Amino acid sequence: MQPQSRLRAKTGSRHFLAWAALLAAASIAIAAYVDRLPRDREPSALPPGTIGAVDAPAAEAIVGNRVRISGWALDPAGIRAVEIRLDDHPNLARYGAARGDVAKLKPGYPNSAAAGFDFEGDFGGIAPLRHTLDVIAINGVGRQTVLAHKSLIPAGAMSLWRGLLDARSGVAARSFGFLMMTSGVSSGGANEVDTAYQSYLSRTQQVGIAVPILYLRTTRGAAGDWVFDPDFDLSRKCGNRLVAEDSLNAVIRYAIAKKLPVQFILNGGVWADASCDTPEWDVNDHLEQDIYNCQWTQDNVIFPDDYLKNLPGSTDSPQLARSLTYNVYATSVRSYKRRNLQAAARIVAEFAREHPDLFVGVNVDADTYMNPFVRNDNWYDYNPGMLKQFRHWLAGTGPYAGKPEPGAPNLLAYRRRDPLTLAEVNRLAGKNWQWWDSVDPPRRFAGEDRKPVPVPFWTDPWFLEWDAFRKHVVALHYSELAQWVHESGIPKDRIFSAQGFMPPDPGQSPVSLHIQGSSPNYDSAGVSIEGSIPRYGHLGAILYGPAAANHQTMETGRSLFSTIARMDPHWAIVETNMTDLKAPTLRPDYQQSYRAFRDMFNFDAQQVSVMAWNGSNGLFVGQPGYVPYTAWRNTPAEDAMRDFLVSHADVPPGARLWTFGVPLHVDDDGWRLERGSIRAGGGFLDLEFDGGEAALLSPPDQVIRSAQTSVLVLGLHDVHAVAALEVLARIDERSPWRTLSAYASTVSLVKSAPGLQVPLSWPAAWASQAAIAEQLKIKLKFRPGTHTARLDRIALYPAEARKAKQH
């Protein structure tokens, strides 16, 4: 039975007689009023289109099963009806109530004095998920206009998992967070974040903000040696733009006043100074004036900073052609960066100690690359200091032997396992260098134009050494940034990198998993998964389009999320939008966001920072100036987040949950039957099978941690129809299935609100090795005569609290 067939809408029949009498009396007054209306505004002279509003309820979310909605609607062609549509199922509102206030404000419209509508309904029995409630006005010629888009959260939806969470005290040591990326907090950039989702919050799901703090730009200026200024004057201009839109202390004050969780984006990278050039305030811009502080091309070229313009980003950002070098001999760059980053981090650490419930974390320097923006056969970084560091890295000498020069760090902990001799370097490069100072990385790249060549650059052993070094340098830079932040008093588990992972073009290989090993068949820009996991923090991913939807297969054959979760179980998404930046004008649909949020949670992401709260509004899609990759409010992605917050209320991080869509989105979540058929509905699966038995297979390539998963929750409509069950798992598709639970009878199993609780017992060898299972199988034996079953949800519940370690 479809959920909407169980809807019960009551339009207030007990009030019908009173309502009829009111209408009769009102009709006389309305007629007299209409006679007095000005005759200079005939319907044909009115602006085209329906106008109206919902007066009550004012909130977006309606919690409970009873609904009362009132408002008004007018149209030059008259209003035929007003409908309240719950998940697209229409319910007729009463239209024609007296609205003298509307008549005064909107004279000339047909029936403007009787423009009111009212609806009262009881929607008992609907699924414990978020339901959409649209108020639709239909004019006299049948044109439909949405007056309001609201949500109905039925009674019990937000508490479905509460009992299980209560029974396992401390299992949710940390919430999963959606963070609204925004700027200009003091001038209203974060307005309403603290109120917009109040009805959706739970003990395990939170909503907050993520705000950039430009620690090399918000300074005391050249006269003050560019010391970080937490109270930077936000009125300062850079041409016709603001130098910066946020100061650290202002953001902290706002978070405290609004009791709003906050992630601090401590950014001193290439995007932090991209909007305009202001060396008076920005030490980044000042340092870039010296070419020895910049990244060089293979031809020793340093482009002007404004060589590039109009790349997709949160703003027009023309200042991207110059990037500061990451080599350890750039002592001025390193000194300013460390000093200012730690000054900001110490203030954040104090805030975190005083307001631990409001501190989410820190991510550093978005997009740490060997500059990939200047293409046309330009490769980076050939700065003389970088070449010097390359030679020491190859040989395991200098700082890699624990003997750094003054101003350079001790890199003994980062020494490669297999230092090379000069003779080995010559064999790799096909050279005859006599001195280490002569060693030079490759500067010409055979096969770059994809024409057949004897040795394409991505397979050339000398190039592989150079590219491994570049990936090492990026990894080293992220590790040092994280270390500096950690030294300032912030725990490791709250520190994240901010690396972008764009899916490759067709025919190209994925980004490298490791620092040393294979490289992609294009300029890697120094990016790797391993190199994005700092030693004093966790991987923070920037994901757009296909990467955000986990539509990216790595060299192992696993998905991007599966790969990252295996390498860093505490990773986060520090910036995301479902828009594909290779098709930046194409608006993403609901399905992309639903599946992305499902997988982000199921693959252990700690948080999701969405772009962008103060970006384009979905109400204006298709209009000039609308930018999909910065749009969040009133978009399908925002709807998907609301659905997620309801379905995952009180579900702790570390769990796995599949809800099979929501009332207006049908999805099987990748589950299938070995034999038989599955029909996905809006938030359920209908199973059809023969012989009274069904074997459900989970989607493959999962990351199910044997040491941290203790219970399977099976949300069957009729748990009493199940006579026996068995749960199995396997490590990969080549491995045998191993039984985790087998029950000849389900009588002893706990039956909770979310479903049947099935304890799991992992093989001892798996548990001791913290093995990861990639797929589940659930065998169900039903009572005689059963050929169908409905399944609302499947979940895996964590064994114990995932407590953050303080270091």
N, C-alpha and C positions, 0 to 999 in steps of 0.2 A: 504494500500500500504506500503510495507516495505521501510524503509529509503534508503537502498542501491539502490532500483530501480529508485530513483530520482537523483542518482549521475550523474554528467556531467563532464567527463574527456576530456580535450582537449590536444592533443599532439602537438599542434603548427602547424596546417595544413598550415597556411599562410607562414611558413618558409620551406615548404617541398621541393620546387624547389632548394632553396639555399642549403638546407641540402643535397639533392641528388648530387648536383654539388660538394659540399665539400667532400662527400664520394668518388665520382669518382676520384677526384684529389688525395685524401688521399690514395686510394687503391694502386696507382702506387708507392707512397713513401713507403707505408707499405710493399709491396712486395719486393722492393729493400732492405728495412731494414731487413726483415726476412732473405733474402739471406745472409746477413752479420752476422747473429746471430751465436754464438759459437755452434758447433755441439756436444759438449761433454755433453750437458744436454738435453736428450730426455725427452718427457713427462713422461715416466715411471720412470725417475730418480728424478722427482720433488716431493716435499712433498705432500702427499695426502690432498685433501680438497680444498674448495674454499677460496680465500683470496680477500679482497677488502675493500673499505671504502666509506663513504659518505662525500664528501668535503663540500657541502653546501645543506641546511643550517647547521651551526654548533650547534645551540641550539636544545635542546630536543623538545621544544614546538614551533609549527608554528601557529601563531595567524592570523586568516583571512581565507577566502575561497579559495584564489589562492595559489597554491603550485608550487614551482620550486625546483627540487632536482637533484643534479649531483654528480657523483663519478666514481668509477672504480671497476671492478671485473675480476678475473682470476681464472682458474682452469686447472689442467693438462688435464682434459677431455674436455676442452673448455667450453664456456658459451653459453647456448642455449638462455636464455632470462633473463631480469631483470624486476621484477614486483614491482609496488608500490601498496600495498594492504591497502585500507582504510576499516577498520572494516572487514577484510578478503575478501573484494571485490576486485578482481585483476584489475589493470590498467597497460598496457604494456609501459615500458620506451623504449626510443631509445637506442640501444646498438651498439657500434662500432666506437665511436668517437675517433679521434687520441689522444693518450696519450704518447707522447715521454718520459715524465718523468717517467711514470710507466715502459716503456720498459727498460730504463736504470737501474732502481732499481730491476726489476723482469725479467731478461732475461730468455729465454728458454720456457716460457709459450706460448701456442697457442694464437696468436693475441694479444700479450702483448702490441704492439704499437697502437692497436685500442681497448683498454679495457674500454674506457669511456662510461658512460651512462648519459642520461639526460631525465628529465620528467617535463612537464609543465601541470598543470591541474587546473580546476575551479570546485570546489565542492559546488556549491550553493544549497540552499534548505535543507541542512542537519540539524538535530536537534541541538539545542543550548546546547550540551553536549560535553565532550571531546571525540574525536575519535582517535583510534589507527591507526598509519601510519607505516607500516612495509615495509622495503626495502628488497626484496628477490631476491637472485641470484639463477638461476637454471642452473646446469651444463649440459654437453652434454649427460649424462645418466639419467637426471631427478632429481638428488639430489638437495635439496633446502637448502639454507643457509641464515640466517638472517644477513644482513649487518648492519642494524640499526633499532632501535625501537623508533619511535617518536610519538608525539601527535599533532593532529590538533584541535585547539580551534577555532571554526567558529566565524565569526563576530557576535557580539550580545550576545554570550554566557556569557561573563563576566559582561555584563551590563543588563542582563535580569531583575534582581530585583532592579536595581539602582533607577528607578523612584519611586517605593514604599518606598524605604529607604529615598530618598530625601524628599518625602512628609511627612514623620514622623521624623522630625529632632530630633536627640538625642536618637533615639530608640536603637541604638547600642552603649551603653556606654562602652562596652568591647568586644574585638574580641574573637573568638574561635581559639585556637591555636594548631597546631601540632608542637611538640618540638622533635628535634632529640637528643636522649640521646647519649652523647659522652664523651670522656675523652682525655687527652693529647692535649688540645686545642693549647697550645704554640708550640707543635711539629707537628701540622697539623691535629689533630684529628677532627677539625670542618671545614676543608677546603671545600669550595664549597656550604656549607649550605646557605650562603648569596646570591648565584647566581643560584643555581639549580632550584629553584621554583619561580623565579621572575615573570614569566608570569602568575602565578596562584594566586598571592596575591590580596586581595581586602580589602575594609574597614572593613569587618567583619571576614576575615579569614587571619591568619598570620602563619608564619613558623619561628621557632627559635631553640634554643638549650637548653638542660638541662644538667648541668654539676655537678658532685659530688665534694663537698668541704668537706674534711675529717677533721673536726674541732678539733678532739682529736689526730690526727696523724700529721697534718702539724703544728708543734709547734717549739718552740725554744729549745726543747730538755730537757733532765734531768737537765743540768746545768742551764737552765732558767726556771725551774719549769714547763715545758711543756706549757708555755704561747702560745696562738694561734699566728701563724706567717702568715700573709696574703701574704708575699713574700717568702714563703718556697722554699728552694733550691731543685729544681726538679731533680738534678743530684745525689742526695743521694740514696744509694742502700740499699736494705734489702736482703742479699744473692745475688742472680742473678737477682733480680727484683728491680724496683724502689720503694722507700718508698711510694711515691704518684706521680700522673701524672699531677696534676693541683694545682695551687695556686690561691687564691681568687683574688688578684689584677691582675694577668695575665689574668684571665677570663674576668674581668671587662674591662681591656684595649682592649681585643679582641672584646668584644661586642660593645664597643664604636667605635672602628676603622671600624668595619664591619657593624655598624648600625643594629645589630642583636639582637632580643629579647632573653632574657635569663631567665631560671628558675634555681635557686640555690638549689641544693640538699645538704642541710646541714646535713651530715650524721655522727653520732657518735655511731651508733648501731652496731649490731653483724657483719654486712657485711662490715663495715668501716675498720675493722682491720683483715679481713679474709684472705687476700692474703699472709701475712707473719708476723712473730713475730719480732717486733722491739721496745722493751721497751725504747731504747735510745731516740726515737722520739715520739712514740705513748703512750700517757698516758693511753689509754685503755689497751694496753699490759702490761704496768707497773702495773696498778691496779689489773689486773687479776692474778698477781703473789701472791696476798693475797687472800686466799680462802674465807675470810669473805666478800670480795667484789663480789663474784661470786654466781651464782645460784647453789643450791644444789639439788640432787635427793632425792626421798623419803627415800633412804637408807643412806643419808648424804654423798654421793659420789660426788666428783668434778673431772671430767675427764681432762686429758691433753688437751690443746687447739687443738692439731693436731690429736685428736682421730678419727676425720672424715676427709675423703678426697674425692675429685672429685664429690661433689654434683653439679647438674646443676646450673649454674650461669653465669655471664658475663665473669668470668675468673675462672681458677682453684683456689679454695678457701678452703684450708684444715683447716684453723684456725677457726672452727665453734663450737667446742665442749664446749668451755667456753663462757658464757655470763655474763655480769655484772648484778648484782641483781638490781631490781627496788624499793626495799623497802626504805622507807623514813629515815631509820636510817643509811643508808650507806652514811655517811656525806661526806667522801672524794670523792666518786663517784659523788654525787650530786654537790659538790662544783666545781670540775674540769669541769664537763659537763656544768653547768650553766655559769661559767666564760668564757669558750672558745666559747660556742654557742653564747653568747651575744656579745662577741668581734667580731665574724664573722658577726652576724646579724646587728650590728651597722654600719659596713662598707657597707653592702648590703642596709641598709636603706638610707644611704647617696647617694648611687648610684641611688636608686629609686627616691629620691627627685630631683636629678639633671637630670635624664634621665627617666622620667615616661613612655615614649613611648617604652623603651627598657626593663623595668622591668616587668616580668610576675608574679613571685611569689617565694615562698620558700616552700619546703617540708622537713620534718625532719625524721631522724632515720628510715630507711626502715626496715619493718618486726620487729616490737616490739612484741616479744613473750615471754612466759615462754618456754624456749628453746625446740622447737619441733624436732630439728635435731637428737638428741641422742634418739633413740627409744629403742626397746628391753625392753619394760616395765619400762622405766625410765620416771618419772614424776617430774615436777619442779613447784615452787621453795620452798625448805624447808630450806632456809637460816635462821639462828636464828633470824635475824632482821625481816624477812618476817613473821615468826610465831608470833613475838611480835606485829607487825602491825595487823595481822589477829585477834588477841584477842581484841585489841582496836577497830577494825572495828566492830566486833560482838557486843561489849558492848556499843559502842558509847562513849568511854572514851579517855583519853590522847589527842592526836592531833585532834581527831574527836569531842572532847568536847571543842575545843579552848584552850587546855592546853598542847601544845607540849613541848617536852624536848628541851634543847639547840641544835641547828643545824637541828632540824626537822621542817617541815612546819605546819602551822595552817590549819587543814583539816576540820574545822567546816562546810564549804560549801559543803563538800563531805560526810557528815554524813548520814548514812543510815536512812531511815524513821522509821524503826522498830527495834531499838536496842534490843538485847536479854539479858535475865538474865542468870546466870550460870545454874539455874535449867532448863530453856528452852534449853540451849545448851546441857545439859546432856540427855534430852529427845530426841533431834535430833540425837545425836551421840550414844545413848545407853550406856552411860558411867556414872560414879559416881565420877567425878572430884570434889575435895573439894576446889580447888583454881583455879583462872583464869590462873595462871602461868602453871598449869598442862594441860590446854586445848591444844589438838594436832589435826591437821587436819588428814583426812583419809590418810593412807599410803598403804593400800591394796585395790585392785579394783576388786570386784566380777564381773564376766562376761566379763572381758577384753579379754578373749580368745573366746568370743562369745558362750561359752557353756551355756546350760540352768542352771540358778541359781535362787534362790528364789527372790533376790533383785539385779538386775543389777546396777552397780555403777551409771549410768546416771539417775536413778530414786531414788537413795538413798538420803533422805533429808539432811543428813550431808554432803555428797559430793556436793550437789547443793549449799550449803552455801560456801564451800571451793572454788568451781569453780566460783561462783559469785564474791567472793573476788579476785580471780586471774584476772577476767575480769575487775573488778574495778581498780586493780593496773595498768593494761595496759592502761585503759582509763585515769587514773590519770597521768600516765607518759606522755602520748601524750598531755594532757591538760597543764601540767607544761612546756613541751618543747615549745608548742605554746605560752603560756603566757610569757615565757622568751624572745621569739622572738618578740612578740608584744611589750613588755616593751622596746625593743631596737629600736622601731620606725617604725615597719612594720605593716600596717593595717591588721586587722583580715581576711578580705576577700582575702588576698593574702598569707595566711598561710595554709598549708595542712599537714595532717598526711601522712603516706606511709605504709598502711597495706595491706598484701597479702590476697587474697580470693581465695584459691584453691577449686575447686568443690570436694565434698566428693566422696569416692569410692562407687560403687554400694551397695545398702543396708544400707548406712549410712545417717544420717540426716544432713541437712545443718547447716552452721555456725549460732550461736545464733544471734537473732535480738537485744536482750537487755542484759544488765549486770546482772540483776536479773531475774530469770525465768527459763525456760527450758535450758538444756545444751545438746549438741550433744552426740551421743553414742560412742564417742572417746575422746581422749585428746584434749580439745579446745585450749590449749596453751594460754588461756586468751584472745582469739580473739572474738570480737562481733562487729556487725555493730554500735551499739550505742557507744561502747567504742572506736571506731575509729573516732568519731566526737569530736574533742577537743573544749573546751569552748571558746577558743580564736582563732578559725580557722575552717577549714572544712575538710571533709573526703577526703583523697587521697588514691585511690585504686591501688593496683598492681594486674594486671589481665593477665593471660596467658590462651591460649587454650579455652576450653569451657566457662570459666568465662569471658574471653574477648569477646566472641561471645554471651554473655547473655544467655547461655544455662544452667542456674542454677536456680532451683526453691526453694524458701525459705519456711519456715514453714507455712506462711500465704497462700501459693499457688501462690504468685506473683513472678515475675522474680527478679533476683538480682538487675538489673538496676532500675526497678520500685520501689523496696523496698528502695534502697539507695536514689533515687530522692525524695521519700516521706519523708524521714527522714532528708535529707540535700539537699536542692535545689541548692546548690552552690558547689557540689562536683567536683572532678577532677580525671582523670586517670593519675597517676604520673609515671607509668611504665607499658608497655604492649607489648606483641608479641602474634601473633595468634597461635604460636606453643604450643602444649600441653606438659607440662613438664613431664607428665607421659609417653609420647611417643616422646622424644626429638629429634629423628632423622627423624621424619615424617614432610615433608614440607607442611604447610597449603596452601589451594587454595584461589583463588580470592573471592569466595562467602563469606567465613568466614570474610574477612576484610571488604567487602562492607557492609554486615549486621551489623558488629560490629560498624563501624563508623556511620552508619545511626542511630543506637540505642543510641550510646554514645551521639550524638548531640540531638536526640529527647527526651532523658531522662535527659537533662540539665547538662551534664558534661561540665566543663569550658574549659578543655584542654585535650590533649592526648599526652603523652610522649612515643615515640616509641623506642624500643630496636632493633638495635642500629646503629647509623650512621657509626661508625668505626668498626662494627662487620663484619661478613661474607658477601661477595657480592654474590648476586643471580646468577651472571654469572658463578659461580663455584659450583653450586648446584650439589651434588652427588660426588664431588671430596673429597679426604682426607683433613681433617681439616675444612670442611664446617660445621657450627653450625647453624641450623635453628632458634634457639631461640634468637640468636643475629643478625640475618640477616634482613636487611631492604632495602638497595639499590638494584635495579633491581630484586625486588620480586613482587609477586602479590599484597602484601600489599601496596607497594609504588604506584603501578598503581591505587589501590582503593583510596588512598589518593588523587592522582591527579584528579580522577573523582569527588571525594567529593568536592575538592576546587573549581572546575568549577561549579558544580551543585549548590553549596551553596554560590557562590560569592555574596556578599552584602546581604546575608540572616543573620539576627542578631541572636545571642544567645537568647534563649527563644522561638524561632519559632519551628515549627514541619514541616518537609518536607519529602514527599515520592515521589521519581522520577521514581519508577517502573523499576529499573535497569539502565543500560547504554548500549550503542550500542552493546557491546560484552557480556553483562550479562543480562539475562532475569530474572525478579523478580517481583512478584505481591505485594511485601512488606507487605503481610498479609491481603490485602484488598479482599473482596468478595462481590458477589451479593446475596441478599436474594432469588431472583428468576432470572433465566437466567444463563449465563455463562460468564466467563472472560478468555481472552487469553492474557497473558503477552508477550510483545515484548521487544526489547532492548531499554528501556526508555519510554515505554507507556503501557497502558492497552486498549485492545479492548473489549467493552461491547456488549453483544448480549442479547436482551430482547424482550418480547412480550407485546402487549397492549400499547406501547409507554411510559412505565414507568419503572424506574429502581431504586432500593434501595441499595445503597452502604454501606457496613459495614466496619468500620476500624478494624484493629487488636485489640483484647481486651487488658486489662492490661496496658493501656496507663496512662500517668500522664499529663493530660490537665488541666492547672490551670485556673479556671474560672475568677479569678481576674486579670489575666495577658494576656488573649487571647481575641482579639477583632474582628478579621477578618478571614474568611475562604477564601482561594484562590483556585479556581477550574480551572485547566488548560485544558479545553476542546478544541479540535480542532475546532469545530464549535459551538461557544457559541450561535449563532442565532437559533440553532435547539432546544434549551431549552425554553420551554414555561413557566414553573413554577418550583419552587424548595422549599424544606424544609430541614432545618438542625436540627438534634436532638442529644441529648447526654444523657448518664446515668452514675450514680456514680459507680454502680457495676451491675453485671448480674442479681441481684435480685431486682433491683430498676426499676421503670418505666422510659420510655423515656420522656424527657422534650424538648419541642420545643425551639430552640434558634433563628431561623429565618424562616420566611415563606413568600414567594413572589409568588403571583398569576401571576406576569409578571416580566421578568428580564430586562425590558427596562430601568429601573432606576438604575440598578447596574453598577458600574464602570467596564469597560473592559480594563484591563492593559495588558502589555506584558506577565506577568506570567500567567494570566487567569482572570476569573470573580471574582470580589471582593464582598464577601457576609458578611456584618456586622453581628455580633453576639450579641444577647442580652440575658445575662445569668439570670436565676431566681434570684430574689433579695436575697433569703435566701442563695443561693449558693455563690453569690458575697460577702455577708457580712461575711460568714464563710470561705472564701477563699477555697471553696470546690474544690475537684479534680474529674474530670470526667475521666472514664477509657475507654469509647468507644464513637464513633460518628456514626451517621447514616445520609446519605445524600440521600434524595428522589428527584428524577429528573423526571419531566414530559416533554416529548418531543412533538414536533409538529407532526400532523398526518402523518402516513406513515413511521416514523422513528423506526428502529429496531436495529440499531447499533450506537455506538459512540466510539470515541477514546479520551482517557484521558492521557495527558502527565505528569501531576503532581497534587498533592493535598498538600496544605500547611495551617498551622495555624500561624497567624502573631501576634506578641506580641502587647499589647495595648500601652505600653509606655516604656521609657528607664528603664532599670534595673540598676540604679546607685549604685555604690559601696558605702557603708557607711564607713566613716572614723572614727575610734575610737582611 
